[in-house]
Amino acid sequence: MTSSTRRLEGKVALITGAASGIGECTAKLFAEHGAKVVIADIQDQLGQAVCESIGTSNSIYVHCDVTNEEHVKNAVDTAVSTYGKLDIMFCNAGIADPNKPRIVDNEKTDFERVLSVNITGVFLSMKHAARVMVPARSGSIISTASLSSNIGGAASHAYCAAKHAVAGLTKNLAVELGQFGIRVNCLSPYAMVTPLATSFVGLEGEALETVMNLLGNLKGPTLRTDDVAKAALFLVSGESQYISGQNLFIDGGFGIVNPSFNMFKYPENL
C-alpha cells in the first residue's frame, strides 16, 4: 500500500480490547493504513503477539483494564509520550455475561461486571481521550456498540442495557466535543466469530457463522471482523469528516425488520 492510498498516514490510534477479535483485526488494518497503534488490553501475551505481527516500530502494547481509571489514563499518556499525540480512540473492550434469558436467573454481580467494562470502561476511555484531544482541537472517538444498542432480545439484559448506554453516551459526547472539531461515533455489528460471541452462543467457527447466516436478513455475505474493521477505518478517516454522533449498523438490515411479517417472501424456486 502506497502512502497515497493509506488513509491514516501519520495518525496515532489507541484501541482497547485490541488483543483479539474486532480490536485485533482493526489494529492490523489501521497499521496497514499508516497509523501508529497502541494495543491496550488485559491479555498480555496475546497483546504482545499482535504488536509483533504489526511490527514493533509501528505499535506498542499497554496493559489496560478499562474499569481502572489509572490504567486508562496511563494508556492515553503512553500513546502521547511515545508518539506525540492521540488522533484516534477506539473504545472496543467488552465482555458478555452468562447466557441466562430469565431475569430472575441473572446475578447482580454479573450485571454490574458487564456494565463496568462495557459502559464505564467506554466512559473512561472517552474521558481521557477527550483530555488530550480537546487542547489539540481534533480527533476521532469511536466505540463498539452492538445490534443490541437498538433492539431487544438479541443478547443478555446486561449486555443490551450497556450497549444502549454506549449509543446514548456517543450522542451526548458528540454534542459536547463538536465545538473542538472532535467527532464521536459508534459501530453496531451483528454477531460474528469472536471470542465474546463464541463464549456467549456456545458455537465456534463455521457452526456459529451458519446459525448467524440462517437468522440474518442479508443473504450471501458472511459478517466477519474484517467488515467491522473496515467500517471503523471509514469512521476515523477523512472520508467521514462531517459524520458525528452516529451509530453505524453493520447488521445486514437485521435490526430494521420483524421477520414474522414475511411481507416480501419469494417462492424458494424463483
C-alpha positions in Angstrom: 0.0 0.0 0.0 1.5 3.3 -1.1 1.4 6.5 1.1 -1.2 8.0 -1.3 -3.6 5.1 -0.6 -3.0 4.9 3.2 -5.9 6.6 4.8 -4.4 7.0 8.3 -0.9 8.2 7.4 0.7 10.0 10.4 -2.2 9.2 12.7 -1.9 7.7 16.2 -4.6 5.3 17.4 -5.3 3.7 20.7 -7.5 0.6 20.7 -8.9 -1.0 23.8 -9.5 -4.7 23.7 -7.1 -5.0 20.8 -5.5 -8.3 21.7 -8.2 -10.4 19.9 -11.4 -10.2 17.9 -12.6 -6.9 16.4 -9.8 -5.0 18.1 -7.0 -7.1 16.8 -8.4 -7.0 13.2 -8.8 -3.2 13.4 -5.3 -2.7 14.9 -3.8 -4.5 12.0 -5.9 -2.6 9.4 -5.1 0.8 10.9 -1.4 0.0 10.9 -1.7 -1.1 7.2 -3.1 2.4 6.5 -0.2 4.2 8.2 -1.3 4.6 11.8 0.9 4.1 14.9 -1.2 1.8 17.1 -1.3 1.4 20.9 -2.7 -2.0 21.8 -4.5 -1.8 25.1 -5.7 -5.0 26.7 -5.5 -7.3 29.8 -4.4 -10.3 27.7 -0.7 -9.5 27.8 0.6 -12.4 25.8 -1.9 -12.0 23.0 -1.4 -8.2 23.0 2.3 -8.6 22.6 1.7 -11.1 19.8 -0.5 -8.5 17.9 2.3 -5.9 18.3 4.8 -8.4 16.9 2.6 -9.2 13.9 2.1 -5.5 13.2 5.7 -4.5 13.9 7.2 -3.0 17.0 8.2 0.1 15.1 4.5 0.8 14.4 2.9 -0.4 17.6 3.2 -0.8 21.4 1.3 -2.8 24.0 0.0 -1.4 27.2 -1.7 -3.4 29.9 -5.1 -1.8 30.5 -8.1 -2.8 32.5 -10.7 -0.3 31.2 -12.5 -0.4 34.5 -9.4 1.1 36.2 -9.2 4.8 35.5 -5.4 4.9 36.3 -4.9 2.2 33.7 -6.9 4.1 31.1 -5.1 7.4 31.9 -1.7 5.6 31.6 -2.6 4.1 28.2 -3.5 7.5 26.8 -0.5 9.2 28.4 1.7 6.4 27.0 0.3 7.0 23.5 1.1 10.7 23.7 4.6 10.3 25.3 5.5 7.6 22.7 4.1 9.1 19.5 3.5 12.7 20.5 -0.3 12.9 20.2 -3.5 10.9 20.0 -5.7 11.2 16.9 -8.0 8.2 17.3 -9.5 6.4 20.3 -11.4 3.1 19.6 -13.3 2.1 22.8 -13.7 -1.5 21.9 -13.1 -3.6 25.0 -16.2 -5.5 26.0 -17.4 -8.7 27.7 -20.6 -10.7 28.0 -22.2 -12.4 30.9 -23.6 -15.9 31.1 -26.5 -16.6 28.7 -29.5 -16.6 31.1 -32.7 -15.4 29.3 -34.8 -15.1 32.5 -34.1 -12.0 34.6 -34.8 -14.0 37.8 -31.8 -16.2 37.0 -29.4 -13.2 36.5 -26.9 -12.3 39.2 -26.3 -8.8 40.3 -22.5 -9.3 40.2 -22.7 -10.4 36.6 -24.8 -7.5 35.6 -22.5 -5.0 37.3 -19.4 -6.6 35.8 -20.8 -6.2 32.3 -21.8 -2.6 32.8 -18.4 -1.9 34.4 -16.5 -3.0 31.3 -19.0 -2.2 28.6 -20.1 1.2 29.6 -18.0 2.6 32.5 -14.9 1.4 30.5 -16.1 3.3 27.4 -16.8 6.4 29.5 -13.3 6.4 31.0 -11.7 5.8 27.6 -13.7 8.7 26.1 -12.9 10.9 29.1 -9.2 10.5 28.8 -9.2 10.7 25.0 -11.0 14.0 25.3 -8.5 15.2 27.9 -5.7 15.2 25.2 -7.8 15.8 22.1 -9.6 19.0 23.3 -6.4 21.0 23.5 -5.4 19.7 20.1 -8.8 20.6 18.7 -9.0 17.5 16.6 -9.6 13.8 17.0 -12.0 10.9 16.4 -13.5 8.7 19.1 -15.4 5.5 18.1 -16.8 2.7 20.2 -18.1 -0.8 19.7 -21.8 -0.8 20.4 -23.9 -3.7 19.1 -27.1 -4.6 17.3 -28.3 -4.8 20.9 -27.9 -1.0 21.1 -31.2 -0.7 19.1 -33.3 -3.8 19.7 -34.2 -6.2 22.4 -33.9 -10.0 22.5 -30.6 -10.4 20.9 -28.4 -10.7 24.0 -28.5 -10.6 27.8 -30.2 -7.9 29.8 -26.8 -6.5 31.0 -25.3 -6.5 27.5 -28.4 -4.9 25.9 -28.5 -2.2 28.7 -24.8 -1.4 28.3 -24.9 -1.2 24.5 -27.9 1.1 24.6 -25.9 3.3 27.0 -22.9 3.3 24.6 -25.1 4.7 21.9 -26.5 7.4 24.2 -23.1 8.4 25.5 -21.8 8.6 21.9 -24.6 11.2 21.1 -24.0 13.2 24.2 -20.3 13.4 23.8 -20.6 14.3 20.1 -22.6 17.3 21.1 -20.0 18.4 23.7 -16.9 17.8 21.6 -18.1 19.1 18.2 -17.0 22.6 19.1 -13.4 21.3 19.3 -13.5 19.6 15.9 -13.7 16.1 17.5 -16.0 13.5 16.1 -17.7 10.8 18.1 -19.4 7.8 16.6 -20.1 4.1 17.4 -20.4 0.8 15.4 -23.1 -1.7 15.9 -22.4 -5.1 14.3 -24.4 -8.2 14.0 -22.9 -11.4 15.6 -19.7 -12.8 14.1 -17.0 -15.2 15.1 -15.2 -13.5 18.0 -14.1 -14.9 21.4 -17.0 -13.0 23.0 -19.7 -14.3 20.6 -18.4 -17.9 20.7 -18.5 -18.0 24.5 -22.0 -16.5 24.7 -23.6 -18.5 21.9 -21.7 -21.7 22.6 -20.7 -22.3 19.0 -17.4 -21.8 17.2 -16.2 -21.0 13.7 -18.3 -22.2 10.8 -21.0 -23.5 13.1 -21.6 -20.0 14.5 -21.5 -18.5 11.1 -24.0 -21.0 9.8 -26.5 -20.1 12.5 -26.0 -16.4 12.1 -26.4 -16.6 8.3 -29.6 -18.6 8.8 -31.0 -16.0 11.2 -29.7 -13.0 9.3 -31.6 -10.8 6.9 -29.0 -10.2 4.2 -28.1 -13.5 2.4 -24.8 -14.1 0.6 -22.1 -12.4 2.6 -20.9 -13.6 6.0 -20.1 -10.9 8.5 -16.5 -11.1 9.8 -14.3 -9.0 12.0 -12.7 -7.5 8.9 -16.0 -6.0 7.9 -16.2 -4.2 11.2 -12.6 -3.1 11.0 -13.3 -1.5 7.6 -16.3 0.4 9.0 -14.1 1.6 11.8 -11.5 2.7 9.3 -14.1 4.7 7.4 -15.3 6.4 10.6 -11.9 7.6 11.7 -10.6 8.6 8.3 -11.0 11.9 6.4 -13.7 10.3 4.3 -16.2 10.7 7.2 -15.0 14.2 8.2 -18.6 15.5 8.7 -20.1 12.4 10.4 -20.5 12.7 14.1 -23.0 11.4 16.7 -23.9 8.4 14.6 -24.4 4.7 15.3 -23.4 2.8 12.2 -25.2 -0.6 12.0 -23.3 -3.4 10.3 -26.1 -5.9 10.5 -27.3 -6.6 7.0 -30.6 -5.0 7.8 -31.4 -7.3 10.7 -32.3 -4.6 13.1 -34.9 -2.9 10.9 -37.2 -5.8 10.2 -39.6 -8.0 12.1 -39.2 -11.4 10.3 -42.6 -12.6 11.4 -44.3 -10.3 8.9 -42.9 -12.3 5.9 -44.1 -9.4 3.6 -41.5 -9.9 0.9 -41.2 -13.7 0.9 -40.5 -15.1 -2.5 -41.0 -18.7 -3.6 -38.0 -20.9 -2.9 -37.8 -22.0 -6.6 -37.7 -18.4 -8.0 
